[in-house]
Amino acid sequence: MIRIPEPLYQAMVEHARREVPLECCGILSGREKTVEKAFELQNAEKSPVRYSISPLDQLRVFEEIEKESEEMIAIYHSHTHTIPFPSETDVRMAFYPDVPTIIISLKEEKAPLVKAFRIGKEAIYLEEIEVIS
Ligand SMILES: [Zn+2]
């Protein structure tokens, strides 16, 4: 279960819309599964079908999270034309199996779908998202 405050949830969807046609990506941090901060990052791949976060960006965000004594709660990215389910690339590139991956699908332009998963080597688990006010 991940709890995301409504404004941060909306900001994440807006970020996804702003980056179209590219996939967006970012990191959510906070405490006890509750998101307190969103880091909007550059998609180092500059691609409409995949994403990566540059090592420099990752380091910068990890340092800031540590400084605030927070933890990484999720990594998010968008799917501009496909459903919110991990792609083969997402599975191959899932380096943090304990950190949920959030996917924002813009397939239905007017009704974006946001889903979270834990992507393991053997299975993909759905993780519940609760939007809090
Ligand atoms: Zn993906």
Backbone and ligand atoms as CSV (ligand in chain L), in Angstrom:
chain,resi,resn,atom,element,x,y,z
A,1,MET,N,N,0.844,-1.210,0.000
A,1,MET,CA,C,0.000,0.000,0.000
A,1,MET,C,C,0.876,1.256,0.000
A,2,ILE,N,N,0.567,2.154,-0.918
A,2,ILE,CA,C,1.284,3.436,-0.971
A,2,ILE,C,C,0.252,4.536,-0.791
A,3,ARG,N,N,0.528,5.457,0.099
A,3,ARG,CA,C,-0.387,6.588,0.276
A,3,ARG,C,C,0.200,7.827,-0.400
A,4,ILE,N,N,-0.589,8.419,-1.277
A,4,ILE,CA,C,-0.111,9.602,-1.992
A,4,ILE,C,C,-1.080,10.759,-1.773
A,5,PRO,N,N,-0.590,11.886,-1.252
A,5,PRO,CA,C,-1.458,13.064,-1.112
A,5,PRO,C,C,-1.966,13.509,-2.487
A,6,GLU,N,N,-3.216,13.880,-2.532
A,6,GLU,CA,C,-3.870,14.276,-3.781
A,6,GLU,C,C,-3.049,15.251,-4.647
A,7,PRO,N,N,-2.486,16.341,-4.067
A,7,PRO,CA,C,-1.731,17.283,-4.922
A,7,PRO,C,C,-0.517,16.633,-5.595
A,8,LEU,N,N,0.156,15.733,-4.889
A,8,LEU,CA,C,1.325,15.070,-5.478
A,8,LEU,C,C,0.894,14.072,-6.552
A,9,TYR,N,N,-0.243,13.438,-6.311
A,9,TYR,CA,C,-0.800,12.509,-7.303
A,9,TYR,C,C,-1.112,13.265,-8.596
A,10,GLN,N,N,-1.791,14.412,-8.440
A,10,GLN,CA,C,-2.133,15.226,-9.614
A,10,GLN,C,C,-0.875,15.732,-10.328
A,11,ALA,N,N,0.136,16.125,-9.543
A,11,ALA,CA,C,1.378,16.639,-10.121
A,11,ALA,C,C,2.072,15.561,-10.957
A,12,MET,N,N,1.975,14.321,-10.485
A,12,MET,CA,C,2.593,13.203,-11.195
A,12,MET,C,C,1.902,12.990,-12.553
A,13,VAL,N,N,0.575,13.050,-12.545
A,13,VAL,CA,C,-0.178,12.891,-13.793
A,13,VAL,C,C,0.117,14.061,-14.738
A,14,GLU,N,N,0.195,15.259,-14.183
A,14,GLU,CA,C,0.520,16.444,-14.997
A,14,GLU,C,C,1.908,16.319,-15.620
A,15,HIS,N,N,2.850,15.811,-14.822
A,15,HIS,CA,C,4.213,15.601,-15.328
A,15,HIS,C,C,4.167,14.671,-16.537
A,16,ALA,N,N,3.406,13.580,-16.411
A,16,ALA,CA,C,3.276,12.616,-17.513
A,16,ALA,C,C,2.714,13.311,-18.755
A,17,ARG,N,N,1.687,14.128,-18.574
A,17,ARG,CA,C,1.056,14.808,-19.716
A,17,ARG,C,C,2.016,15.800,-20.374
A,18,ARG,N,N,2.788,16.482,-19.545
A,18,ARG,CA,C,3.713,17.510,-20.029
A,18,ARG,C,C,4.819,16.906,-20.897
A,19,GLU,N,N,5.224,15.692,-20.576
A,19,GLU,CA,C,6.358,15.068,-21.286
A,19,GLU,C,C,5.957,14.392,-22.587
A,20,VAL,N,N,4.647,14.199,-22.825
A,20,VAL,CA,C,4.205,13.561,-24.071
A,20,VAL,C,C,4.878,14.264,-25.243
A,21,PRO,N,N,5.430,13.584,-26.246
A,21,PRO,CA,C,5.319,12.140,-26.523
A,21,PRO,C,C,6.308,11.247,-25.759
A,22,LEU,N,N,7.161,11.834,-24.926
A,22,LEU,CA,C,8.137,10.999,-24.220
A,22,LEU,C,C,7.544,10.416,-22.940
A,23,GLU,N,N,8.110,9.308,-22.490
A,23,GLU,CA,C,7.766,8.810,-21.165
A,23,GLU,C,C,8.400,9.735,-20.133
A,24,CYS,N,N,7.679,9.990,-19.068
A,24,CYS,CA,C,8.249,10.782,-17.974
A,24,CYS,C,C,8.770,9.815,-16.919
A,25,CYS,N,N,9.570,10.330,-15.975
A,25,CYS,CA,C,9.970,9.484,-14.856
A,25,CYS,C,C,10.286,10.335,-13.639
A,26,GLY,N,N,10.193,9.716,-12.491
A,26,GLY,CA,C,10.467,10.433,-11.255
A,26,GLY,C,C,10.533,9.482,-10.077
A,27,ILE,N,N,10.853,10.060,-8.932
A,27,ILE,CA,C,10.988,9.266,-7.706
A,27,ILE,C,C,10.130,9.904,-6.616
A,28,LEU,N,N,9.416,9.064,-5.865
A,28,LEU,CA,C,8.624,9.536,-4.734
A,28,LEU,C,C,9.322,9.132,-3.444
A,29,SER,N,N,9.405,10.082,-2.512
A,29,SER,CA,C,10.020,9.746,-1.228
A,29,SER,C,C,9.074,10.121,-0.103
A,30,GLY,N,N,9.360,9.592,1.068
A,30,GLY,CA,C,8.516,9.897,2.213
A,30,GLY,C,C,8.843,8.996,3.373
A,31,ARG,N,N,7.841,8.799,4.219
A,31,ARG,CA,C,8.029,7.958,5.395
A,31,ARG,C,C,6.839,7.022,5.546
A,32,GLU,N,N,7.137,5.836,6.027
A,32,GLU,CA,C,6.099,4.846,6.326
A,32,GLU,C,C,5.058,4.728,5.211
A,33,LYS,N,N,5.548,4.531,4.002
A,33,LYS,CA,C,4.688,4.282,2.836
A,33,LYS,C,C,3.828,5.477,2.448
A,34,THR,N,N,4.072,6.620,3.092
A,34,THR,CA,C,3.311,7.817,2.753
A,34,THR,C,C,4.225,8.801,2.034
A,35,VAL,N,N,3.824,9.191,0.829
A,35,VAL,CA,C,4.658,10.061,0.013
A,35,VAL,C,C,4.634,11.491,0.557
A,36,GLU,N,N,5.824,12.082,0.669
A,36,GLU,CA,C,5.910,13.464,1.121
A,36,GLU,C,C,6.505,14.366,0.051
A,37,LYS,N,N,7.221,13.753,-0.894
A,37,LYS,CA,C,7.901,14.575,-1.893
A,37,LYS,C,C,8.003,13.828,-3.226
A,38,ALA,N,N,7.894,14.588,-4.323
A,38,ALA,CA,C,8.052,13.983,-5.645
A,38,ALA,C,C,9.208,14.670,-6.356
A,39,PHE,N,N,10.121,13.879,-6.881
A,39,PHE,CA,C,11.236,14.404,-7.670
A,39,PHE,C,C,10.933,14.135,-9.142
A,40,GLU,N,N,10.682,15.196,-9.890
A,40,GLU,CA,C,10.457,15.038,-11.333
A,40,GLU,C,C,11.815,14.977,-12.015
A,41,LEU,N,N,12.087,13.892,-12.723
A,41,LEU,CA,C,13.408,13.716,-13.332
A,41,LEU,C,C,13.316,13.708,-14.850
A,42,GLN,N,N,14.481,13.813,-15.473
A,42,GLN,CA,C,14.561,13.740,-16.932
A,42,GLN,C,C,14.613,12.279,-17.354
A,43,ASN,N,N,13.896,11.957,-18.403
A,43,ASN,CA,C,14.049,10.636,-19.002
A,43,ASN,C,C,15.331,10.646,-19.828
A,44,ALA,N,N,16.358,9.974,-19.306
A,44,ALA,CA,C,17.669,9.998,-19.964
A,44,ALA,C,C,17.622,9.344,-21.344
A,45,GLU,N,N,16.615,8.503,-21.585
A,45,GLU,CA,C,16.474,7.831,-22.889
A,45,GLU,C,C,15.825,8.748,-23.921
A,46,LYS,N,N,15.157,9.787,-23.451
A,46,LYS,CA,C,14.365,10.658,-24.331
A,46,LYS,C,C,13.553,9.816,-25.325
A,47,SER,N,N,12.824,8.850,-24.786
A,47,SER,CA,C,12.115,7.881,-25.618
A,47,SER,C,C,10.628,7.850,-25.294
A,48,PRO,N,N,9.790,7.555,-26.322
A,48,PRO,CA,C,8.357,7.395,-26.070
A,48,PRO,C,C,7.984,6.008,-25.555
A,49,VAL,N,N,8.937,5.061,-25.533
A,49,VAL,CA,C,8.588,3.694,-25.134
A,49,VAL,C,C,9.432,3.139,-23.994
A,50,ARG,N,N,10.392,3.895,-23.529
A,50,ARG,CA,C,11.179,3.430,-22.386
A,50,ARG,C,C,11.747,4.621,-21.632
A,51,TYR,N,N,12.289,4.356,-20.460
A,51,TYR,CA,C,12.854,5.459,-19.689
A,51,TYR,C,C,14.074,4.942,-18.930
A,52,SER,N,N,14.924,5.877,-18.569
A,52,SER,CA,C,15.937,5.569,-17.566
A,52,SER,C,C,16.278,6.853,-16.839
A,53,ILE,N,N,16.752,6.689,-15.619
A,53,ILE,CA,C,17.149,7.836,-14.806
A,53,ILE,C,C,18.667,7.853,-14.792
A,54,SER,N,N,19.265,8.999,-15.093
A,54,SER,CA,C,20.724,9.040,-15.152
A,54,SER,C,C,21.316,8.784,-13.769
A,55,PRO,N,N,22.492,8.143,-13.720
A,55,PRO,CA,C,23.140,7.865,-12.433
A,55,PRO,C,C,23.344,9.133,-11.603
A,56,LEU,N,N,23.599,10.246,-12.286
A,56,LEU,CA,C,23.820,11.505,-11.576
A,56,LEU,C,C,22.546,11.981,-10.884
A,57,ASP,N,N,21.427,11.924,-11.613
A,57,ASP,CA,C,20.129,12.281,-11.036
A,57,ASP,C,C,19.799,11.380,-9.851
A,58,GLN,N,N,20.053,10.071,-10.048
A,58,GLN,CA,C,19.758,9.111,-8.982
A,58,GLN,C,C,20.536,9.445,-7.723
A,59,LEU,N,N,21.812,9.718,-7.910
A,59,LEU,CA,C,22.680,10.021,-6.780
A,59,LEU,C,C,22.185,11.275,-6.050
A,60,ARG,N,N,21.846,12.297,-6.833
A,60,ARG,CA,C,21.368,13.563,-6.277
A,60,ARG,C,C,20.106,13.332,-5.440
A,61,VAL,N,N,19.172,12.554,-5.986
A,61,VAL,CA,C,17.912,12.298,-5.277
A,61,VAL,C,C,18.158,11.442,-4.036
A,62,PHE,N,N,18.984,10.389,-4.176
A,62,PHE,CA,C,19.266,9.526,-3.025
A,62,PHE,C,C,19.891,10.333,-1.889
A,63,GLU,N,N,20.791,11.259,-2.241
A,63,GLU,CA,C,21.435,12.079,-1.210
A,63,GLU,C,C,20.422,12.950,-0.488
A,64,GLU,N,N,19.508,13.526,-1.279
A,64,GLU,CA,C,18.502,14.398,-0.673
A,64,GLU,C,C,17.544,13.605,0.222
A,65,ILE,N,N,17.175,12.418,-0.238
A,65,ILE,CA,C,16.269,11.568,0.543
A,65,ILE,C,C,16.932,11.196,1.870
A,66,GLU,N,N,18.208,10.866,1.787
A,66,GLU,CA,C,18.939,10.476,2.989
A,66,GLU,C,C,19.079,11.650,3.960
A,67,LYS,N,N,19.361,12.808,3.390
A,67,LYS,CA,C,19.517,14.016,4.202
A,67,LYS,C,C,18.256,14.308,5.009
A,68,GLU,N,N,17.099,14.056,4.399
A,68,GLU,CA,C,15.815,14.326,5.052
A,68,GLU,C,C,15.347,13.138,5.902
A,69,SER,N,N,16.201,12.123,6.004
A,69,SER,CA,C,15.837,10.883,6.711
A,69,SER,C,C,14.529,10.290,6.204
A,70,GLU,N,N,14.329,10.410,4.886
A,70,GLU,CA,C,13.165,9.792,4.273
A,70,GLU,C,C,13.610,8.505,3.590
A,71,GLU,N,N,12.674,7.841,2.958
A,71,GLU,CA,C,13.043,6.677,2.162
A,71,GLU,C,C,12.416,6.775,0.782
A,72,MET,N,N,12.996,6.037,-0.158
A,72,MET,CA,C,12.420,5.988,-1.500
A,72,MET,C,C,11.162,5.137,-1.420
A,73,ILE,N,N,10.020,5.688,-1.835
A,73,ILE,CA,C,8.763,4.946,-1.718
A,73,ILE,C,C,8.367,4.321,-3.046
A,74,ALA,N,N,8.644,5.006,-4.128
A,74,ALA,CA,C,8.310,4.442,-5.437
A,74,ALA,C,C,9.077,5.173,-6.532
A,75,ILE,N,N,9.224,4.476,-7.660
A,75,ILE,CA,C,9.757,5.089,-8.872
A,75,ILE,C,C,8.593,5.125,-9.845
A,76,TYR,N,N,8.360,6.279,-10.475
A,76,TYR,CA,C,7.233,6.308,-11.413
A,76,TYR,C,C,7.680,6.636,-12.832
A,77,HIS,N,N,6.874,6.162,-13.786
A,77,HIS,CA,C,7.054,6.565,-15.179
A,77,HIS,C,C,5.723,6.447,-15.897
A,78,SER,N,N,5.671,6.960,-17.114
A,78,SER,CA,C,4.398,6.964,-17.835
A,78,SER,C,C,4.445,6.010,-19.015
A,79,HIS,N,N,3.273,5.548,-19.400
A,79,HIS,CA,C,3.076,4.852,-20.668
A,79,HIS,C,C,2.151,5.744,-21.477
A,80,THR,N,N,2.654,6.248,-22.596
A,80,THR,CA,C,1.854,7.236,-23.321
A,80,THR,C,C,0.759,6.587,-24.161
A,81,HIS,N,N,0.959,5.335,-24.585
A,81,HIS,CA,C,-0.029,4.698,-25.463
A,81,HIS,C,C,-0.418,3.284,-25.058
A,82,THR,N,N,0.068,2.834,-23.924
A,82,THR,CA,C,-0.245,1.454,-23.520
A,82,THR,C,C,-0.830,1.438,-22.112
A,83,ILE,N,N,-1.355,0.263,-21.750
A,83,ILE,CA,C,-2.002,0.114,-20.453
A,83,ILE,C,C,-0.991,0.233,-19.316
A,84,PRO,N,N,-1.479,0.505,-18.096
A,84,PRO,CA,C,-0.561,0.620,-16.952
A,84,PRO,C,C,-0.170,-0.749,-16.423
A,85,PHE,N,N,0.681,-1.427,-17.159
A,85,PHE,CA,C,1.218,-2.713,-16.727
A,85,PHE,C,C,2.682,-2.767,-17.163
A,86,PRO,N,N,3.567,-3.323,-16.328
A,86,PRO,CA,C,5.002,-3.309,-16.669
A,86,PRO,C,C,5.289,-3.951,-18.036
A,87,SER,N,N,6.054,-3.263,-18.840
A,87,SER,CA,C,6.467,-3.788,-20.138
A,87,SER,C,C,7.638,-4.756,-19.935
A,88,GLU,N,N,8.002,-5.476,-20.998
A,88,GLU,CA,C,9.161,-6.366,-20.905
A,88,GLU,C,C,10.402,-5.599,-20.478
A,89,THR,N,N,10.544,-4.395,-21.030
A,89,THR,CA,C,11.694,-3.564,-20.658
A,89,THR,C,C,11.626,-3.201,-19.174
A,90,ASP,N,N,10.419,-2.857,-18.707
A,90,ASP,CA,C,10.276,-2.510,-17.282
A,90,ASP,C,C,10.716,-3.671,-16.395
A,91,VAL,N,N,10.354,-4.892,-16.802
A,91,VAL,CA,C,10.713,-6.061,-16.001
A,91,VAL,C,C,12.227,-6.265,-16.025
A,92,ARG,N,N,12.811,-6.115,-17.223
A,92,ARG,CA,C,14.257,-6.312,-17.357
A,92,ARG,C,C,15.034,-5.264,-16.569
A,93,MET,N,N,14.476,-4.047,-16.519
A,93,MET,CA,C,15.205,-2.938,-15.907
A,93,MET,C,C,14.803,-2.679,-14.450
A,94,ALA,N,N,14.057,-3.602,-13.861
A,94,ALA,CA,C,13.626,-3.403,-12.468
A,94,ALA,C,C,14.753,-3.782,-11.517
A,95,PHE,N,N,15.528,-2.783,-11.127
A,95,PHE,CA,C,16.709,-3.047,-10.308
A,95,PHE,C,C,16.405,-3.014,-8.810
A,96,TYR,N,N,15.233,-2.487,-8.453
A,96,TYR,CA,C,14.889,-2.388,-7.035
A,96,TYR,C,C,13.571,-3.123,-6.788
A,97,PRO,N,N,13.633,-4.458,-6.653
A,97,PRO,CA,C,12.383,-5.241,-6.538
A,97,PRO,C,C,11.541,-4.877,-5.317
A,98,ASP,N,N,12.158,-4.290,-4.308
A,98,ASP,CA,C,11.389,-3.933,-3.106
A,98,ASP,C,C,10.737,-2.564,-3.217
A,99,VAL,N,N,11.137,-1.805,-4.223
A,99,VAL,CA,C,10.572,-0.463,-4.393
A,99,VAL,C,C,9.508,-0.523,-5.488
A,100,PRO,N,N,8.264,-0.200,-5.142
A,100,PRO,CA,C,7.204,-0.267,-6.143
A,100,PRO,C,C,7.454,0.649,-7.335
A,101,THR,N,N,7.021,0.169,-8.495
A,101,THR,CA,C,7.041,0.940,-9.728
A,101,THR,C,C,5.629,1.449,-9.972
A,102,ILE,N,N,5.488,2.753,-10.137
A,102,ILE,CA,C,4.175,3.318,-10.454
A,102,ILE,C,C,4.145,3.623,-11.943
A,103,ILE,N,N,3.074,3.212,-12.604
A,103,ILE,CA,C,2.928,3.499,-14.026
A,103,ILE,C,C,1.687,4.345,-14.250
A,104,ILE,N,N,1.883,5.473,-14.921
A,104,ILE,CA,C,0.780,6.365,-15.265
A,104,ILE,C,C,0.464,6.124,-16.736
A,105,SER,N,N,-0.708,5.596,-17.015
A,105,SER,CA,C,-1.078,5.334,-18.409
A,105,SER,C,C,-1.923,6.473,-18.951
A,106,LEU,N,N,-1.465,7.006,-20.093
A,106,LEU,CA,C,-2.216,8.077,-20.752
A,106,LEU,C,C,-2.965,7.529,-21.965
A,107,LYS,N,N,-3.122,6.207,-21.995
A,107,LYS,CA,C,-3.798,5.570,-23.130
A,107,LYS,C,C,-5.185,6.182,-23.323
A,108,GLU,N,N,-5.930,6.302,-22.227
A,108,GLU,CA,C,-7.212,7.017,-22.269
A,108,GLU,C,C,-6.914,8.453,-21.863
A,109,GLU,N,N,-6.809,9.313,-22.862
A,109,GLU,CA,C,-6.331,10.667,-22.638
A,109,GLU,C,C,-7.090,11.394,-21.517
A,110,LYS,N,N,-8.404,11.189,-21.489
A,110,LYS,CA,C,-9.221,11.943,-20.524
A,110,LYS,C,C,-9.289,11.276,-19.160
A,111,ALA,N,N,-8.874,10.016,-19.106
A,111,ALA,CA,C,-8.944,9.304,-17.829
A,111,ALA,C,C,-7.669,8.498,-17.587
A,112,PRO,N,N,-6.598,9.215,-17.218
A,112,PRO,CA,C,-5.329,8.524,-16.962
A,112,PRO,C,C,-5.493,7.489,-15.845
A,113,LEU,N,N,-4.804,6.370,-15.990
A,113,LEU,CA,C,-4.843,5.320,-14.977
A,113,LEU,C,C,-3.481,5.240,-14.306
A,114,VAL,N,N,-3.496,5.126,-13.001
A,114,VAL,CA,C,-2.244,5.046,-12.244
A,114,VAL,C,C,-2.244,3.755,-11.438
A,115,LYS,N,N,-1.249,2.910,-11.688
A,115,LYS,CA,C,-1.161,1.624,-10.980
A,115,LYS,C,C,0.247,1.446,-10.438
A,116,ALA,N,N,0.353,0.671,-9.349
A,116,ALA,CA,C,1.666,0.406,-8.759
A,116,ALA,C,C,1.919,-1.091,-8.719
A,117,PHE,N,N,3.178,-1.465,-8.939
A,117,PHE,CA,C,3.567,-2.872,-8.961
A,117,PHE,C,C,4.897,-3.052,-8.247
A,118,ARG,N,N,5.060,-4.245,-7.699
A,118,ARG,CA,C,6.402,-4.661,-7.335
A,118,ARG,C,C,6.817,-5.696,-8.352
A,119,ILE,N,N,7.926,-5.430,-9.007
A,119,ILE,CA,C,8.360,-6.288,-10.107
A,119,ILE,C,C,9.489,-7.176,-9.625
A,120,GLY,N,N,9.167,-8.448,-9.391
A,120,GLY,CA,C,10.177,-9.413,-8.959
A,120,GLY,C,C,10.668,-10.218,-10.143
A,121,LYS,N,N,11.640,-11.059,-9.899
A,121,LYS,CA,C,12.192,-11.897,-10.969
A,121,LYS,C,C,11.157,-12.909,-11.464
A,122,GLU,N,N,10.347,-13.437,-10.531
A,122,GLU,CA,C,9.421,-14.517,-10.859
A,122,GLU,C,C,7.986,-14.053,-11.041
A,123,ALA,N,N,7.656,-12.913,-10.501
A,123,ALA,CA,C,6.259,-12.490,-10.532
A,123,ALA,C,C,6.145,-10.971,-10.414
A,124,ILE,N,N,4.981,-10.494,-10.817
A,124,ILE,CA,C,4.676,-9.067,-10.695
A,124,ILE,C,C,3.492,-8.936,-9.750
A,125,TYR,N,N,3.638,-8.140,-8.716
A,125,TYR,CA,C,2.579,-7.991,-7.718
A,125,TYR,C,C,1.961,-6.615,-7.824
A,126,LEU,N,N,0.630,-6.583,-7.761
A,126,LEU,CA,C,-0.064,-5.303,-7.742
A,126,LEU,C,C,0.039,-4.712,-6.340
A,127,GLU,N,N,0.331,-3.427,-6.294
A,127,GLU,CA,C,0.447,-2.735,-5.006
A,127,GLU,C,C,-0.663,-1.686,-4.978
A,128,GLU,N,N,-1.377,-1.621,-3.875
A,128,GLU,CA,C,-2.510,-0.696,-3.815
A,128,GLU,C,C,-2.040,0.749,-3.616
A,129,ILE,N,N,-2.730,1.658,-4.284
A,129,ILE,CA,C,-2.443,3.091,-4.090
A,129,ILE,C,C,-3.642,3.734,-3.425
A,130,GLU,N,N,-3.390,4.461,-2.353
A,130,GLU,CA,C,-4.475,5.219,-1.732
A,130,GLU,C,C,-4.150,6.709,-1.877
A,131,VAL,N,N,-5.071,7.438,-2.499
A,131,VAL,CA,C,-4.875,8.888,-2.621
A,131,VAL,C,C,-5.487,9.531,-1.392
A,132,ILE,N,N,-4.669,10.273,-0.657
A,132,ILE,CA,C,-5.154,10.877,0.587
A,132,ILE,C,C,-5.221,12.389,0.438
A,133,SER,N,N,-6.045,13.027,1.260
A,133,SER,CA,C,-6.171,14.491,1.129
A,133,SER,C,C,-5.401,15.182,2.246
L,1,ZN,ZN,ZN,7.020,1.113,-18.619
